[in-house]
């Protein structure tokens, strides 16, 4: 009988330990150098493409990417309620 109660207690503790791992909320990392998930990279690319970035426009590459980057930054600042800063 002791053996069954110990096995049951061990199984209960293992289940509780595993459930806490899956119960943790997935939060956006605050470290900008933290690696991104594939979904985050795809979402960023969609934002850049919507802002006018064309990855195949290699003739106007720096200006095209900088302009799209400014638009994406302004859009994100508006979503967070932060006043955008202008860099000249």
N, C-alpha and C positions, 0 to 999 in steps of 0.2 A: 504494500500500500504506500509506503514511503517513496518507493521508486516512481510510482505513477504521479504522486503529488509533486515530486521534484521535476519530472519531465513536463508536467503541466505548467509549473511555475516558470521553467526555462522557456517554454514555448510562449507563454504570456509576455515575459520580458523581451524576448526576441521580436515578437509582434509589435510591442510598444516602441521598441527602438527603431524598427523599420518604418513604422507609421510616422514617427517624428521626422524622419528624413524626407518623406514625401509630403508632409504637411507644411514644410517651410515655404513661405511665399517667395516666388521668384521676383527679385527686385532689380531695377535698372542699376548697374554699377555706377557709383559716383566718380570713379577714377576714369578720366578720359582715355588713359592708355591701356585700360583693361580690354581684353579681346572681345570682339563682338560676335554675336551669333549670326548664322547664315540669314536668318529672317531679318535681323537688324540691318545687315549689309544690303539686302534686297530692298528694304524699305527706304534706306538712304539713297540708293540708286534711283528709285522711283521718284523721290523728292527732287533729286538733281535733274532728272529728265523732265519733270514737270516744270522746273524752273528755267528750262531752255538749254541745258547742257547737252551737247552732242558729242559722244565719245569718238565719232568718226570724222569730226571736223578738225583735222590736225593742222590745218592752215591757220586757223584762229584759236589755237589751243589755249594759250595762257589766258587770254581775255575772256574766252567763252567759259572756262572753268571758274575764273575769279568772279565773273558776273553771276553765274549760277550759285556759287558759294555765298555771295552776299545776299541773294534772294532767299536761299534756304535759311541762312542765319537770321534774317529779318522775320521770316515766317515762324521760325521756332521761338524767337523772342516774343512775337505777338501771342503765340499760343501760351507761353509761360507768363505773360503779363509784364515782361521786362522791356524797358525802353531801349531800342536798338542804338548802338553806338556807331558813329560814322568815323571811319578811318580814312584820312586823305592821303 
